[in-house]
Amino acid sequence: MGADFCITRTKDGEDMVLTIDFESDEAIYVQLRNQIIIGIAAEQIREGDSLPSVRQLAENIGINMHTVNKAYSVLRQEGFIKLDRRKGAVIALDIDKIRAREELKGELAVILARAICKRISRLEVHELVDEIYDYYAGKCRE
């Protein structure tokens, strides 16, 4: 079946494109979390934007509300959103750079170990990092 694309609207009326692969081994809440983070990095959604309600997003994607709730909870714990009683889930980036660097270092350690096991060179890793970073940095300037 592959990945499904869902275009939904934030409460602020902005389009938000999500790609969910229902055949993937990766949990749907993790995919949803990742897609929202990518949307923030690409500036599809910005600081202060309200995400769709749990019910609305679950209906738009065709998933359980608990799955959306779990994704929003993880995003809150990770400092990407805050939960407001009136506005719902709002993009509110936690600017704790030191903590973010340490978390990134931990995540990269596993990714780089996997790359080494697959014999991906340091140069190839740097090229990939530059390519991905430039993609998101370019999106933020457009």
Secondary structure, DSSP 8 states (H G I E B T S, - for coil): --EEEEEEE-TTS-EEEEEEETTSSS-HHHHHHHHHHHHHHTTSS-TT-B---HHHHHHHHT--HHHHHHHHHHHHHTTSEEEETTTEEEE-----HHHHHHHHHHHHHHHHHHHHHTT--HHHHHHHHHHHHHHHHHHHH-
